[in-house]
Amino acid sequence: MSIIQGKAWKYGDDVDTDVIIPARYLVTGDPEELGKHCMEDLDASFASSVSPGDILVGGENFGCGSSREHAPLAIKGAKCGGVIAKSYARIFFRNAINVGLPILECPEAVEEAQQGDTFSIDTEKGIIANLSRKKTYQAAAFPPFLSELIALGGLIPYVRKQLEESGQ
Amino acid sequence: MPKTLVEAIIAAHTKDPVRVGEICKVSVDFAFANDITTPPAVTSFRKMGARKVFDPQRCAVLPDHFTPQKDIAAAEQAKASREFAQEQGMLYWEVGRVGVEHAFLPEQGYILPGDIILGADSHTCTGGALGALATGVGSTDLAAAWALGESWLRVPPTLRVEFDGSPSSFITGKDMILALLGKIGVQGARYMAMEFDGDALEDLPLDDRFTMANMAIEGGAKTGLFVPDEQVLNYANKRGTRSFTPRYPDRGARYAREEIIKVDSLEPLVALHPSPGNVCAAREVSDLEIHQVFIGSCTNGRIRDLEGAARIMKGKKIAPGVRCIVIPASYEVYSQALERGYIATFIDAGAVVCTPSCGPCLGGHLGILASGERCVATSNRNFVGRMGSPKSEVVLASPLTAAASALTGYVTDPRDYLGESF
């Protein structure tokens, strides 16, 4: 079982990957270094104030724009526990799964969340508890193939297994 | 069941049933990354235990973002990218020969009708102009495609967009795609494929189609597809590096949604800070003062774009206090512009002409904005901080509008500068 607990950092719709990690910092792939500038152009206080396990809460289309995998890496590097959003842009969605950043889709939880609320999330079951408001939500389920991929540990172990099976 | 174009392309690349919303494992015809996205892809490739890319002639590295190398860190990334390409014997073009990836690859015949193309760059969707299912992914997904020659795709619902009528000479592909983005917003096609159609596209030059397909991602789409016509097939046959099979939508295919854009009455448009969906007529914001103009990028750095800008700038001078930066998207474009005298026109007008690179588009280099500055750019994104300071602004526009704006120092409808007789 994997439980994340932390405070909510709530932002609006269409949080793009340029504000999650501005391109001027894309000269490294080191998550910790990227994490120092996470959300900088939207909220300059975020990276210095976020605590390990805190949750990013976004509206619709979270992670739109550039395909940079550095975006979910920066969120991980900032020690964020995961993201809850109403919906995700498709490339960010894939990237988050591939780098092991927990992402949950749950419009109701986002709607009722306030900045600073304390959340506890069971990422395996997709159960989101807003402890501050004493409410529990069920996140949207992943398609079966993606659940398998996540259970296997992500795309990297999946490909390794495929390569082993084909004898390469 | 009759298929939309994206369904027809997926069906030709998978053994899985092709139904909207289902995940299919697909074979990949070509997979590429750039100097920013290659290093993380290499890390993932190694972790996967992969030793060889699936086909070195179908896998490419293009150093186009922070190149010519802008600083030591960027040079290290470019070096790591180059070394991996050399180790694998993959396709690689050095600075001085490479172009902005989404302009260069179609030009060199690596993106072809009916293909499935993955690129570790969101503007990979540009290849949709040729009827290829070209889509952006992150570095780890790209590494998987390099290792296996396949990937997974969720079959997207299709948004059919019909462009009706005949556009005036001031209306470019950029204005047409901005019209759509203004209507549907930046998530209006999230998770969907766009399929472009309509009589306004019949004679639309390929360069304008690349611009439109390029910005499909700005509506959240997986790809923006044009049905291959004679113009596309001639281009692909002339340039193609391998054989290809164009795919077409079936009659009676089911579309999730349709949008109609009437182009007869379309005016030159701009997208204001901070969203490509924040669209209005250029004339409505003619009081917006500007400090920089950028003409280039994978959206609008092709020969027709430079031709339009040069027609407006010919014999004129850039407004005092405005920096105008022109970046041809490839050396083929650069050479043509040189031969046709456009480069001389730009230099005489007082513009800076740079070597092919993504440059300032993503705030990399060659024209970064200070706080309080505003740039009219022919690129594709104007998010907060996109081109530099988080307190700067980018206004997205066609090359005609950008060139007219460079001459006046304000956002300018090209008709207001030259009259209606352009």
Chai-1 contact restraints between the chains, C-beta under 6 A:
chainA,res_idxA,chainB,res_idxB,connection_type,confidence,min_distance_angstrom,max_distance_angstrom,comment,restraint_id
A,D14,B,V186,contact,1.0,0.0,6.0,A-B,restraint_1
A,D16,B,F383,contact,1.0,0.0,6.0,A-B,restraint_2
A,D18,B,F383,contact,1.0,0.0,6.0,A-B,restraint_3
A,D18,B,R386,contact,1.0,0.0,6.0,A-B,restraint_4
A,V19,B,V384,contact,1.0,0.0,6.0,A-B,restraint_5
A,P22,B,G385,contact,1.0,0.0,6.0,A-B,restraint_6
A,A23,B,L362,contact,1.0,0.0,6.0,A-B,restraint_7
A,A23,B,G363,contact,1.0,0.0,6.0,A-B,restraint_8
A,R24,B,G363,contact,1.0,0.0,6.0,A-B,restraint_9
A,L26,B,I36,contact,1.0,0.0,6.0,A-B,restraint_10
A,V27,B,A73,contact,1.0,0.0,6.0,A-B,restraint_11
A,V27,B,A74,contact,1.0,0.0,6.0,A-B,restraint_12
A,G29,B,P39,contact,1.0,0.0,6.0,A-B,restraint_13
A,G29,B,P40,contact,1.0,0.0,6.0,A-B,restraint_14
A,D41,B,V384,contact,1.0,0.0,6.0,A-B,restraint_15
A,D41,B,G385,contact,1.0,0.0,6.0,A-B,restraint_16
A,D41,B,P390,contact,1.0,0.0,6.0,A-B,restraint_17
A,E60,B,Q187,contact,1.0,0.0,6.0,A-B,restraint_18
A,N61,B,Q187,contact,1.0,0.0,6.0,A-B,restraint_19
A,N61,B,R190,contact,1.0,0.0,6.0,A-B,restraint_20
A,S66,B,S122,contact,1.0,0.0,6.0,A-B,restraint_21
A,S67,B,D121,contact,1.0,0.0,6.0,A-B,restraint_22
A,S67,B,S122,contact,1.0,0.0,6.0,A-B,restraint_23
A,S67,B,G136,contact,1.0,0.0,6.0,A-B,restraint_24
A,S67,B,G138,contact,1.0,0.0,6.0,A-B,restraint_25
A,E69,B,P40,contact,1.0,0.0,6.0,A-B,restraint_26
A,E69,B,G138,contact,1.0,0.0,6.0,A-B,restraint_27
A,E69,B,S139,contact,1.0,0.0,6.0,A-B,restraint_28
A,R90,B,Y191,contact,1.0,0.0,6.0,A-B,restraint_29
A,I91,B,G136,contact,1.0,0.0,6.0,A-B,restraint_30
A,R94,B,D141,contact,1.0,0.0,6.0,A-B,restraint_31
A,N95,B,G138,contact,1.0,0.0,6.0,A-B,restraint_32
A,N98,B,T140,contact,1.0,0.0,6.0,A-B,restraint_33
A,P143,B,I23,contact,1.0,0.0,6.0,A-B,restraint_34
A,F145,B,I23,contact,1.0,0.0,6.0,A-B,restraint_35
A,L155,B,T140,contact,1.0,0.0,6.0,A-B,restraint_36
A,L155,B,A144,contact,1.0,0.0,6.0,A-B,restraint_37
A,I156,B,K47,contact,1.0,0.0,6.0,A-B,restraint_38
A,I156,B,M48,contact,1.0,0.0,6.0,A-B,restraint_39
A,V159,B,M48,contact,1.0,0.0,6.0,A-B,restraint_40
A,V159,B,A144,contact,1.0,0.0,6.0,A-B,restraint_41
A,V159,B,A147,contact,1.0,0.0,6.0,A-B,restraint_42
A,R160,B,M48,contact,1.0,0.0,6.0,A-B,restraint_43
A,R160,B,G49,contact,1.0,0.0,6.0,A-B,restraint_44
A,L163,B,G49,contact,1.0,0.0,6.0,A-B,restraint_45
